[in-house]
């Protein structure tokens, strides 16, 4: 390993550096489908949750609502997602995939699977599964840092 890429003692810096590298890789693989990795992940989460409220979607993605709104704007502009009023409270916004959004997500799913396969071939299938478990734990509400940290 070259000195430019020496091991970091900062967990946050190392995680962000790895996330940027993986994000670039997934962006490159998803490029033919005309979605960025963040957009794919967001649309996939909407599909998994059904028609989630903005609050539920932000919570699932560990994003604040303003960052979620910012990320959703181009998807709404391109008619991949639509906003609906809440079932019991019209002030609540729910997010729904459109027909075009579902079509685009399906196109990109094959590209995403290719990225997954390439990553696992390089990193190792068991290692990739262990990495996901660790990252899921870190992103979960159950993982708590001491008082004074953001939740």
ZAMARGU-4260 file (C-alpha; in steps of 0.2 Angstrom, whole numbers, plus 5000, padded with zeros to 4 digits):
<rodrens>
0) 5000/5000/5000 | 5007/5017/4995 | 5010/5030/5008 | 4996/5041/5000 | 4984/5027/5004
5) 4991/5023/5021 | 4979/5017/5034 | 4969/5030/5044 | 4967/5029/5062 | 4951/5039/5060
10) 4935/5027/5058 | 4925/5041/5051 | 4938/5046/5038 | 4942/5028/5033 | 4923/5025/5031
15) 4920/5040/5021 | 4935/5037/5009 | 4929/5019/5006 | 4911/5025/5003 | 4917/5038/4990
20) 4927/5024/4981 | 4912/5012/4981 | 4900/5026/4976 | 4911/5030/4961 | 4912/5011/4956
25) 4893/5009/4958 | 4890/5026/4948 | 4901/5020/4934 | 4892/5003/4933 | 4875/5011/4934
30) 4879/5025/4921 | 4871/5016/4906 | 4855/5015/4916 | 4856/5034/4919 | 4854/5033/4938
35) 4868/5037/4951 | 4871/5024/4964 | 4862/5036/4977 | 4847/5037/4966 | 4846/5019/4963
40) 4847/5015/4982 | 4834/5028/4986 | 4822/5021/4973 | 4825/5003/4979 | 4821/5008/4996
45) 4805/5017/4991 | 4800/5000/4982 | 4805/4990/4997 | 4794/5001/5009 | 4779/5003/4997
50) 4774/5021/4998 | 4784/5028/5013 | 4782/5045/5021 | 4796/5057/5019 | 4800/5054/5037
55) 4800/5035/5036 | 4811/5036/5020 | 4823/5048/5028 | 4824/5037/5043 | 4827/5021/5033
60) 4841/5030/5023 | 4849/5038/5038 | 4846/5055/5030 | 4839/5071/5036 | 4823/5077/5027
65) 4831/5092/5018 | 4845/5080/5011 | 4831/5068/5006 | 4821/5082/4997 | 4837/5088/4988
70) 4840/5070/4982 | 4822/5067/4977 | 4821/5083/4966 | 4829/5076/4950 | 4819/5060/4952
75) 4803/5070/4953 | 4809/5081/4938 | 4812/5065/4928 | 4795/5057/4933 | 4803/5043/4942
80) 4794/5047/4959 | 4779/5056/4963 | 4773/5064/4980 | 4756/5059/4987 | 4747/5066/5002
85) 4747/5055/5018 | 4733/5043/5021 | 4727/5051/5038 | 4736/5068/5037 | 4737/5077/5021
90) 4752/5087/5027 | 4762/5071/5027 | 4771/5068/5010 | 4772/5050/5004 | 4784/5045/4990
95) 4779/5033/4976 | 4788/5026/4962 | 4780/5030/4945 | 4778/5018/4931 | 4793/5025/4923
100) 4802/5025/4939 | 4799/5006/4941 | 4805/5003/4923 | 4821/5013/4926 | 4824/5004/4943
105) 4822/4987/4934 | 4834/4992/4920 | 4847/4997/4933 | 4844/4982/4944 | 4853/4971/4932
110) 4868/4984/4932 | 4867/4984/4950 | 4868/4965/4951 | 4884/4966/4940 | 4892/4979/4952
115) 4888/4967/4967 | 4895/4952/4958 | 4911/4962/4953 | 4913/4968/4971 | 4911/4951/4979
120) 4922/4943/4966 | 4936/4955/4971 | 4932/4957/4990 | 4925/4939/4993 | 4907/4934/4996
125) 4909/4930/5014 | 4919/4946/5017 | 4906/4956/5008 | 4892/4949/5018 | 4902/4952/5034
130) 4905/4970/5029 | 4886/4973/5025 | 4882/4966/5043 | 4894/4978/5051 | 4889/4993/5041
135) 4870/4989/5044 | 4874/4988/5063 | 4883/5005/5062 | 4868/5013/5053 | 4855/5005/5064
140) 4846/5014/5078 | 4852/5001/5090 | 4870/5007/5088 | 4872/5021/5100 | 4887/5032/5103
145) 4889/5041/5120 | 4878/5056/5125 | 4882/5072/5116 | 4882/5063/5099 | 4869/5065/5086
150) 4856/5051/5084
</rodrens>
